Amino acid sequence: MSALLYLIGFIIGVAVFIYLYSAYRSGRDKIDAFRARKKPPATTPVVNPDFVDYFNIKRPPGARLCPLCGKELTKYEALYASEVEENGKRKILIHGCRYCYKDDTA
């Protein structure tokens, strides 16, 4: 009697395993098909990042840029910075310009 219960349990276990494995494979196939569909077409133009980088754009002499966000600053716009002493050396820590620096004290 116990051998019969063992055999029935084994068959049920194998059936559950096959069912779960087939569900896993079909779900994986659907995900793979979805990912393959989302790929951009081969005719998508390729953009050179050097042309997008705002630090490499030709500017008139004397133009000032924020080193953090790249915004072009006028001569009346200042950078927010603080003086820090590290290992006995005085350094300037730039926080940004008025466009990218958010003051937490306000």
Backbone hydrogen bonds, N-H to C=O, Kabsch-Sander energy under -0.5 kcal/mol:
donor,donor_aa,acceptor,acceptor_aa,energy
5,L,1,M,-2.0
6,Y,2,S,-2.3
7,L,3,A,-2.3
8,I,4,L,-2.5
9,G,5,L,-2.5
10,F,6,Y,-2.2
11,I,7,L,-2.4
12,I,8,I,-2.5
13,G,9,G,-2.4
14,V,10,F,-2.4
15,A,11,I,-2.4
16,V,12,I,-2.5
17,F,13,G,-2.3
18,I,14,V,-2.6
19,Y,15,A,-2.3
20,L,16,V,-2.7
21,Y,17,F,-2.5
22,S,18,I,-2.3
23,A,19,Y,-2.2
24,Y,20,L,-2.3
25,R,21,Y,-2.5
26,S,22,S,-2.4
27,G,23,A,-2.1
28,R,24,Y,-2.4
29,D,25,R,-2.5
30,K,26,S,-2.0
31,I,27,G,-2.1
32,D,28,R,-2.5
33,A,29,D,-2.3
34,F,30,K,-2.2
35,R,31,I,-2.5
36,A,32,D,-2.3
37,R,33,A,-1.6
38,K,34,F,-1.3
39,K,35,R,-0.5
39,K,36,A,-0.6
44,T,41,P,-1.5
47,V,45,P,-0.5
51,F,48,N,-1.5
52,V,48,N,-0.6
53,D,49,P,-1.9
56,N,53,D,-1.2
63,A,60,P,-1.6
64,R,73,L,-0.8
66,C,71,K,-2.0
70,G,66,C,-1.6
73,L,64,R,-2.8
77,E,74,T,-1.0
80,Y,96,G,-3.7
81,A,79,L,-0.6
82,S,93,L,-2.1
84,V,91,K,-3.6
86,E,84,V,-0.6
86,E,89,K,-3.0
89,K,86,E,-1.8
91,K,84,V,-3.9
91,K,89,K,-0.5
93,L,82,S,-3.4
93,L,91,K,-0.5
94,I,92,I,-0.7
95,H,80,Y,-3.4
96,G,80,Y,-1.3
101,Y,97,C,-2.4
102,K,100,C,-0.5
103,D,101,Y,-0.6
106,A,103,D,-0.5
